[in-house]
């Protein structure tokens, strides 16, 4: 590359004496050749800097993931204790978020005779059916 630039400099010195003999396209081609030569001169350095920065970024990402893995149990304990103490010593919250039926619907169910007993029998029946399926699943043999 340095030899190419030396040849170019010697050509420039000869052109200064008779520059009118060369067309403008020749000067454009020479300019493109110089730009390519200088670009190739710094291409390796820029590529090396890019590779080093990518490597450092990759190492930093790996280290941050590794530290996150090591501190994950401590973070879990800290968040658990923080939220436990915040909720244990906080004032009780009124259950406004629970779903309530409208008075018309409640009036329909209140009109059913012995509704509280029917409700209790339905709850016990559903519990027995669920217990039966759980026991059948647990005691299933192959």
Buried (B, 14 or more C-beta within 10 A) or exposed (E): EEEEBEEBEEEEEEBEEEEEEEEEEEEEEBEEEBEEBEEEEEEEEEEEEEEEEEEEEEEEEEEEEEEEEEEEEEEEEEEEEEEEEEEEEEEEEEEEEEEEEEEEEEEEEEEEEEEEEEEEEEEEEEEEEEEEEEEEEEEEEE
